[in-house]
Amino acid sequence: MTWGILMFKINSYKINSYIAVLAMSLAATRLLVIGLLPSSVFASLHLANIERDPFQAVLAASCDSERERFTGWKLHGVVSGGGYQSAWIQRPDATWQRLTLGTRLVSEWQVTQISAQWVDFQYENPETPCSGLSVTFSLFQH
């Protein structure tokens, strides 16, 4: 018999910070609860502590329009050494900005990774969540 692993977050007022890990047979004839794990194992703490009414629809829009704000921004260089990393970007209005990990741009976008060739940003606004894979984007060096 083949088994698959299914992980989900229990969204209840009493158990909202736990994730149940289930093993489910592919024939869908048996369910076996393996255990309950704190959700912080799988998600960042600020996401685990957000409570919502499970009977209300999740209003998540695409972040594509938010990402369009960064059209014309260019990554021109990365400085790293001794555990320090920063990146230099140029905005369309010809102003320069230095970025480090955790820097916020346009208040909702945060720098999450700096590498030699690109900078990754993640959308961080629990009031207006994004749907799908549009919650991150990267600026690449030209």
PyMOL commands that place a pseudoatom at each C-alpha (Angstrom):
pseudoatom trace, name=CA, resn=MET, resi=1, chain=A, elem=C, hetatm=0, pos=[0.000, 0.000, 0.000]
pseudoatom trace, name=CA, resn=THR, resi=2, chain=A, elem=C, hetatm=0, pos=[1.341, 3.432, -0.923]
pseudoatom trace, name=CA, resn=TRP, resi=3, chain=A, elem=C, hetatm=0, pos=[0.993, 6.363, 1.470]
pseudoatom trace, name=CA, resn=GLY, resi=4, chain=A, elem=C, hetatm=0, pos=[1.195, 10.094, 0.810]
pseudoatom trace, name=CA, resn=ILE, resi=5, chain=A, elem=C, hetatm=0, pos=[1.802, 12.910, 3.278]
pseudoatom trace, name=CA, resn=LEU, resi=6, chain=A, elem=C, hetatm=0, pos=[-0.719, 15.741, 3.619]
pseudoatom trace, name=CA, resn=MET, resi=7, chain=A, elem=C, hetatm=0, pos=[0.013, 18.811, 5.782]
pseudoatom trace, name=CA, resn=PHE, resi=8, chain=A, elem=C, hetatm=0, pos=[-2.519, 21.494, 6.607]
pseudoatom trace, name=CA, resn=LYS, resi=9, chain=A, elem=C, hetatm=0, pos=[-3.126, 24.170, 9.209]
pseudoatom trace, name=CA, resn=ILE, resi=10, chain=A, elem=C, hetatm=0, pos=[-6.072, 23.696, 11.508]
pseudoatom trace, name=CA, resn=ASN, resi=11, chain=A, elem=C, hetatm=0, pos=[-7.951, 26.983, 11.351]
pseudoatom trace, name=CA, resn=SER, resi=12, chain=A, elem=C, hetatm=0, pos=[-9.981, 26.975, 14.529]
pseudoatom trace, name=CA, resn=TYR, resi=13, chain=A, elem=C, hetatm=0, pos=[-10.112, 29.396, 17.415]
pseudoatom trace, name=CA, resn=LYS, resi=14, chain=A, elem=C, hetatm=0, pos=[-8.906, 26.730, 19.848]
pseudoatom trace, name=CA, resn=ILE, resi=15, chain=A, elem=C, hetatm=0, pos=[-6.178, 25.092, 17.762]
pseudoatom trace, name=CA, resn=ASN, resi=16, chain=A, elem=C, hetatm=0, pos=[-5.157, 27.807, 15.303]
pseudoatom trace, name=CA, resn=SER, resi=17, chain=A, elem=C, hetatm=0, pos=[-1.436, 27.518, 15.974]
pseudoatom trace, name=CA, resn=TYR, resi=18, chain=A, elem=C, hetatm=0, pos=[-0.988, 23.858, 15.178]
pseudoatom trace, name=CA, resn=ILE, resi=19, chain=A, elem=C, hetatm=0, pos=[-0.533, 21.935, 11.999]
pseudoatom trace, name=CA, resn=ALA, resi=20, chain=A, elem=C, hetatm=0, pos=[-1.812, 18.405, 11.699]
pseudoatom trace, name=CA, resn=VAL, resi=21, chain=A, elem=C, hetatm=0, pos=[0.364, 16.046, 9.751]
pseudoatom trace, name=CA, resn=LEU, resi=22, chain=A, elem=C, hetatm=0, pos=[-1.641, 13.247, 8.233]
pseudoatom trace, name=CA, resn=ALA, resi=23, chain=A, elem=C, hetatm=0, pos=[-0.654, 10.173, 6.341]
pseudoatom trace, name=CA, resn=MET, resi=24, chain=A, elem=C, hetatm=0, pos=[-3.335, 9.312, 3.854]
pseudoatom trace, name=CA, resn=SER, resi=25, chain=A, elem=C, hetatm=0, pos=[-3.499, 6.253, 1.661]
pseudoatom trace, name=CA, resn=LEU, resi=26, chain=A, elem=C, hetatm=0, pos=[-3.670, 7.013, -2.024]
pseudoatom trace, name=CA, resn=ALA, resi=27, chain=A, elem=C, hetatm=0, pos=[-6.765, 4.847, -2.212]
pseudoatom trace, name=CA, resn=ALA, resi=28, chain=A, elem=C, hetatm=0, pos=[-8.332, 7.311, 0.292]
pseudoatom trace, name=CA, resn=THR, resi=29, chain=A, elem=C, hetatm=0, pos=[-9.610, 4.519, 2.485]
pseudoatom trace, name=CA, resn=ARG, resi=30, chain=A, elem=C, hetatm=0, pos=[-7.669, 5.286, 5.660]
pseudoatom trace, name=CA, resn=LEU, resi=31, chain=A, elem=C, hetatm=0, pos=[-6.461, 8.373, 7.514]
pseudoatom trace, name=CA, resn=LEU, resi=32, chain=A, elem=C, hetatm=0, pos=[-3.898, 8.175, 10.284]
pseudoatom trace, name=CA, resn=VAL, resi=33, chain=A, elem=C, hetatm=0, pos=[-3.024, 11.220, 12.408]
pseudoatom trace, name=CA, resn=ILE, resi=34, chain=A, elem=C, hetatm=0, pos=[0.726, 11.165, 12.961]
pseudoatom trace, name=CA, resn=GLY, resi=35, chain=A, elem=C, hetatm=0, pos=[0.878, 14.196, 15.229]
pseudoatom trace, name=CA, resn=LEU, resi=36, chain=A, elem=C, hetatm=0, pos=[0.280, 17.875, 15.832]
pseudoatom trace, name=CA, resn=LEU, resi=37, chain=A, elem=C, hetatm=0, pos=[3.233, 20.201, 15.344]
pseudoatom trace, name=CA, resn=PRO, resi=38, chain=A, elem=C, hetatm=0, pos=[3.476, 23.907, 16.203]
pseudoatom trace, name=CA, resn=SER, resi=39, chain=A, elem=C, hetatm=0, pos=[2.783, 25.887, 13.042]
pseudoatom trace, name=CA, resn=SER, resi=40, chain=A, elem=C, hetatm=0, pos=[5.937, 27.933, 13.590]
pseudoatom trace, name=CA, resn=VAL, resi=41, chain=A, elem=C, hetatm=0, pos=[7.838, 24.885, 12.360]
pseudoatom trace, name=CA, resn=PHE, resi=42, chain=A, elem=C, hetatm=0, pos=[6.380, 25.466, 8.893]
pseudoatom trace, name=CA, resn=ALA, resi=43, chain=A, elem=C, hetatm=0, pos=[5.553, 29.184, 8.816]
pseudoatom trace, name=CA, resn=SER, resi=44, chain=A, elem=C, hetatm=0, pos=[7.058, 32.368, 10.139]
pseudoatom trace, name=CA, resn=LEU, resi=45, chain=A, elem=C, hetatm=0, pos=[5.737, 33.489, 13.509]
pseudoatom trace, name=CA, resn=HIS, resi=46, chain=A, elem=C, hetatm=0, pos=[3.993, 36.621, 12.235]
pseudoatom trace, name=CA, resn=LEU, resi=47, chain=A, elem=C, hetatm=0, pos=[1.894, 34.479, 9.883]
pseudoatom trace, name=CA, resn=ALA, resi=48, chain=A, elem=C, hetatm=0, pos=[1.098, 31.877, 12.541]
pseudoatom trace, name=CA, resn=ASN, resi=49, chain=A, elem=C, hetatm=0, pos=[-0.340, 34.478, 14.925]
pseudoatom trace, name=CA, resn=ILE, resi=50, chain=A, elem=C, hetatm=0, pos=[-2.754, 36.087, 12.480]
pseudoatom trace, name=CA, resn=GLU, resi=51, chain=A, elem=C, hetatm=0, pos=[-6.262, 35.031, 13.411]
pseudoatom trace, name=CA, resn=ARG, resi=52, chain=A, elem=C, hetatm=0, pos=[-9.166, 35.279, 11.019]
pseudoatom trace, name=CA, resn=ASP, resi=53, chain=A, elem=C, hetatm=0, pos=[-12.786, 34.249, 10.935]
pseudoatom trace, name=CA, resn=PRO, resi=54, chain=A, elem=C, hetatm=0, pos=[-12.804, 30.880, 9.119]
pseudoatom trace, name=CA, resn=PHE, resi=55, chain=A, elem=C, hetatm=0, pos=[-16.311, 31.592, 7.792]
pseudoatom trace, name=CA, resn=GLN, resi=56, chain=A, elem=C, hetatm=0, pos=[-15.275, 34.763, 5.944]
pseudoatom trace, name=CA, resn=ALA, resi=57, chain=A, elem=C, hetatm=0, pos=[-13.922, 34.559, 2.408]
pseudoatom trace, name=CA, resn=VAL, resi=58, chain=A, elem=C, hetatm=0, pos=[-10.210, 35.209, 2.018]
pseudoatom trace, name=CA, resn=LEU, resi=59, chain=A, elem=C, hetatm=0, pos=[-9.783, 38.384, 0.012]
pseudoatom trace, name=CA, resn=ALA, resi=60, chain=A, elem=C, hetatm=0, pos=[-6.445, 37.958, -1.705]
pseudoatom trace, name=CA, resn=ALA, resi=61, chain=A, elem=C, hetatm=0, pos=[-5.615, 39.864, -4.837]
pseudoatom trace, name=CA, resn=SER, resi=62, chain=A, elem=C, hetatm=0, pos=[-2.728, 39.432, -7.204]
pseudoatom trace, name=CA, resn=CYS, resi=63, chain=A, elem=C, hetatm=0, pos=[0.378, 41.460, -6.385]
pseudoatom trace, name=CA, resn=ASP, resi=64, chain=A, elem=C, hetatm=0, pos=[1.106, 42.041, -10.053]
pseudoatom trace, name=CA, resn=SER, resi=65, chain=A, elem=C, hetatm=0, pos=[-0.134, 45.638, -9.926]
pseudoatom trace, name=CA, resn=GLU, resi=66, chain=A, elem=C, hetatm=0, pos=[2.028, 46.232, -6.839]
pseudoatom trace, name=CA, resn=ARG, resi=67, chain=A, elem=C, hetatm=0, pos=[5.083, 44.814, -8.625]
pseudoatom trace, name=CA, resn=GLU, resi=68, chain=A, elem=C, hetatm=0, pos=[4.528, 47.201, -11.543]
pseudoatom trace, name=CA, resn=ARG, resi=69, chain=A, elem=C, hetatm=0, pos=[5.685, 50.016, -9.241]
pseudoatom trace, name=CA, resn=PHE, resi=70, chain=A, elem=C, hetatm=0, pos=[9.205, 48.634, -9.695]
pseudoatom trace, name=CA, resn=THR, resi=71, chain=A, elem=C, hetatm=0, pos=[9.234, 48.845, -13.496]
pseudoatom trace, name=CA, resn=GLY, resi=72, chain=A, elem=C, hetatm=0, pos=[12.386, 50.679, -14.503]
pseudoatom trace, name=CA, resn=TRP, resi=73, chain=A, elem=C, hetatm=0, pos=[14.267, 50.005, -11.249]
pseudoatom trace, name=CA, resn=LYS, resi=74, chain=A, elem=C, hetatm=0, pos=[17.766, 48.631, -11.922]
pseudoatom trace, name=CA, resn=LEU, resi=75, chain=A, elem=C, hetatm=0, pos=[20.191, 46.692, -9.764]
pseudoatom trace, name=CA, resn=HIS, resi=76, chain=A, elem=C, hetatm=0, pos=[23.655, 48.118, -10.436]
pseudoatom trace, name=CA, resn=GLY, resi=77, chain=A, elem=C, hetatm=0, pos=[25.861, 46.391, -7.890]
pseudoatom trace, name=CA, resn=VAL, resi=78, chain=A, elem=C, hetatm=0, pos=[26.223, 44.243, -4.807]
pseudoatom trace, name=CA, resn=VAL, resi=79, chain=A, elem=C, hetatm=0, pos=[28.762, 44.739, -2.007]
pseudoatom trace, name=CA, resn=SER, resi=80, chain=A, elem=C, hetatm=0, pos=[29.504, 41.773, 0.243]
pseudoatom trace, name=CA, resn=GLY, resi=81, chain=A, elem=C, hetatm=0, pos=[32.191, 40.585, 2.596]
pseudoatom trace, name=CA, resn=GLY, resi=82, chain=A, elem=C, hetatm=0, pos=[32.644, 39.583, 6.202]
pseudoatom trace, name=CA, resn=GLY, resi=83, chain=A, elem=C, hetatm=0, pos=[28.965, 38.731, 6.665]
pseudoatom trace, name=CA, resn=TYR, resi=84, chain=A, elem=C, hetatm=0, pos=[27.830, 42.073, 5.228]
pseudoatom trace, name=CA, resn=GLN, resi=85, chain=A, elem=C, hetatm=0, pos=[25.725, 42.418, 2.084]
pseudoatom trace, name=CA, resn=SER, resi=86, chain=A, elem=C, hetatm=0, pos=[24.179, 45.421, 0.426]
pseudoatom trace, name=CA, resn=ALA, resi=87, chain=A, elem=C, hetatm=0, pos=[22.865, 46.198, -3.024]
pseudoatom trace, name=CA, resn=TRP, resi=88, chain=A, elem=C, hetatm=0, pos=[22.617, 49.451, -4.961]
pseudoatom trace, name=CA, resn=ILE, resi=89, chain=A, elem=C, hetatm=0, pos=[19.562, 50.112, -7.092]
pseudoatom trace, name=CA, resn=GLN, resi=90, chain=A, elem=C, hetatm=0, pos=[18.671, 53.044, -9.300]
pseudoatom trace, name=CA, resn=ARG, resi=91, chain=A, elem=C, hetatm=0, pos=[15.072, 54.210, -9.528]
pseudoatom trace, name=CA, resn=PRO, resi=92, chain=A, elem=C, hetatm=0, pos=[13.491, 55.559, -12.736]
pseudoatom trace, name=CA, resn=ASP, resi=93, chain=A, elem=C, hetatm=0, pos=[13.868, 59.129, -11.387]
pseudoatom trace, name=CA, resn=ALA, resi=94, chain=A, elem=C, hetatm=0, pos=[17.692, 58.562, -11.325]
pseudoatom trace, name=CA, resn=THR, resi=95, chain=A, elem=C, hetatm=0, pos=[17.901, 58.417, -7.505]
pseudoatom trace, name=CA, resn=TRP, resi=96, chain=A, elem=C, hetatm=0, pos=[20.039, 55.721, -5.885]
pseudoatom trace, name=CA, resn=GLN, resi=97, chain=A, elem=C, hetatm=0, pos=[19.144, 53.570, -2.902]
pseudoatom trace, name=CA, resn=ARG, resi=98, chain=A, elem=C, hetatm=0, pos=[21.215, 51.163, -0.816]
pseudoatom trace, name=CA, resn=LEU, resi=99, chain=A, elem=C, hetatm=0, pos=[19.433, 47.957, 0.198]
pseudoatom trace, name=CA, resn=THR, resi=100, chain=A, elem=C, hetatm=0, pos=[20.263, 45.544, 3.003]
pseudoatom trace, name=CA, resn=LEU, resi=101, chain=A, elem=C, hetatm=0, pos=[18.370, 42.495, 4.261]
pseudoatom trace, name=CA, resn=GLY, resi=102, chain=A, elem=C, hetatm=0, pos=[15.094, 43.620, 5.797]
pseudoatom trace, name=CA, resn=THR, resi=103, chain=A, elem=C, hetatm=0, pos=[14.964, 46.963, 3.947]
pseudoatom trace, name=CA, resn=ARG, resi=104, chain=A, elem=C, hetatm=0, pos=[11.391, 47.883, 3.042]
pseudoatom trace, name=CA, resn=LEU, resi=105, chain=A, elem=C, hetatm=0, pos=[10.515, 49.466, -0.289]
pseudoatom trace, name=CA, resn=VAL, resi=106, chain=A, elem=C, hetatm=0, pos=[7.197, 51.211, -0.841]
pseudoatom trace, name=CA, resn=SER, resi=107, chain=A, elem=C, hetatm=0, pos=[6.330, 49.974, 2.686]
pseudoatom trace, name=CA, resn=GLU, resi=108, chain=A, elem=C, hetatm=0, pos=[4.948, 46.564, 1.634]
pseudoatom trace, name=CA, resn=TRP, resi=109, chain=A, elem=C, hetatm=0, pos=[7.983, 44.989, -0.085]
pseudoatom trace, name=CA, resn=GLN, resi=110, chain=A, elem=C, hetatm=0, pos=[10.901, 43.709, 2.007]
pseudoatom trace, name=CA, resn=VAL, resi=111, chain=A, elem=C, hetatm=0, pos=[14.371, 42.578, 0.878]
pseudoatom trace, name=CA, resn=THR, resi=112, chain=A, elem=C, hetatm=0, pos=[14.653, 38.872, 1.729]
pseudoatom trace, name=CA, resn=GLN, resi=113, chain=A, elem=C, hetatm=0, pos=[17.831, 37.829, -0.112]
pseudoatom trace, name=CA, resn=ILE, resi=114, chain=A, elem=C, hetatm=0, pos=[20.830, 39.497, -1.709]
pseudoatom trace, name=CA, resn=SER, resi=115, chain=A, elem=C, hetatm=0, pos=[23.078, 37.482, -4.003]
pseudoatom trace, name=CA, resn=ALA, resi=116, chain=A, elem=C, hetatm=0, pos=[25.871, 38.443, -6.397]
pseudoatom trace, name=CA, resn=GLN, resi=117, chain=A, elem=C, hetatm=0, pos=[23.450, 38.804, -9.334]
pseudoatom trace, name=CA, resn=TRP, resi=118, chain=A, elem=C, hetatm=0, pos=[19.999, 39.589, -7.910]
pseudoatom trace, name=CA, resn=VAL, resi=119, chain=A, elem=C, hetatm=0, pos=[17.911, 40.867, -4.988]
pseudoatom trace, name=CA, resn=ASP, resi=120, chain=A, elem=C, hetatm=0, pos=[14.711, 39.120, -3.864]
pseudoatom trace, name=CA, resn=PHE, resi=121, chain=A, elem=C, hetatm=0, pos=[11.720, 40.993, -2.440]
pseudoatom trace, name=CA, resn=GLN, resi=122, chain=A, elem=C, hetatm=0, pos=[8.663, 39.634, -0.650]
pseudoatom trace, name=CA, resn=TYR, resi=123, chain=A, elem=C, hetatm=0, pos=[5.259, 41.253, -0.177]
pseudoatom trace, name=CA, resn=GLU, resi=124, chain=A, elem=C, hetatm=0, pos=[4.655, 41.724, 3.564]
pseudoatom trace, name=CA, resn=ASN, resi=125, chain=A, elem=C, hetatm=0, pos=[1.231, 43.195, 4.302]
pseudoatom trace, name=CA, resn=PRO, resi=126, chain=A, elem=C, hetatm=0, pos=[-1.176, 40.998, 6.313]
pseudoatom trace, name=CA, resn=GLU, resi=127, chain=A, elem=C, hetatm=0, pos=[-3.941, 43.600, 5.842]
pseudoatom trace, name=CA, resn=THR, resi=128, chain=A, elem=C, hetatm=0, pos=[-3.953, 43.029, 2.058]
pseudoatom trace, name=CA, resn=PRO, resi=129, chain=A, elem=C, hetatm=0, pos=[-2.667, 39.532, 1.280]
pseudoatom trace, name=CA, resn=CYS, resi=130, chain=A, elem=C, hetatm=0, pos=[-1.565, 38.499, -2.189]
pseudoatom trace, name=CA, resn=SER, resi=131, chain=A, elem=C, hetatm=0, pos=[-2.609, 35.329, -3.907]
pseudoatom trace, name=CA, resn=GLY, resi=132, chain=A, elem=C, hetatm=0, pos=[-0.623, 32.805, -5.886]
pseudoatom trace, name=CA, resn=LEU, resi=133, chain=A, elem=C, hetatm=0, pos=[3.058, 33.009, -6.652]
pseudoatom trace, name=CA, resn=SER, resi=134, chain=A, elem=C, hetatm=0, pos=[3.073, 36.779, -7.059]
pseudoatom trace, name=CA, resn=VAL, resi=135, chain=A, elem=C, hetatm=0, pos=[4.200, 37.482, -3.480]
pseudoatom trace, name=CA, resn=THR, resi=136, chain=A, elem=C, hetatm=0, pos=[7.892, 37.606, -4.465]
pseudoatom trace, name=CA, resn=PHE, resi=137, chain=A, elem=C, hetatm=0, pos=[9.929, 39.151, -7.241]
pseudoatom trace, name=CA, resn=SER, resi=138, chain=A, elem=C, hetatm=0, pos=[13.596, 39.690, -8.077]
pseudoatom trace, name=CA, resn=LEU, resi=139, chain=A, elem=C, hetatm=0, pos=[15.689, 42.490, -9.538]
pseudoatom trace, name=CA, resn=PHE, resi=140, chain=A, elem=C, hetatm=0, pos=[18.571, 41.165, -11.637]
pseudoatom trace, name=CA, resn=GLN, resi=141, chain=A, elem=C, hetatm=0, pos=[21.870, 42.901, -12.331]
pseudoatom trace, name=CA, resn=HIS, resi=142, chain=A, elem=C, hetatm=0, pos=[22.289, 44.167, -15.897]
for i in range(1, 142): cmd.bond("trace and resi %d" % i, "trace and resi %d" % (i + 1))
show_as sticks, trace
zoom trace
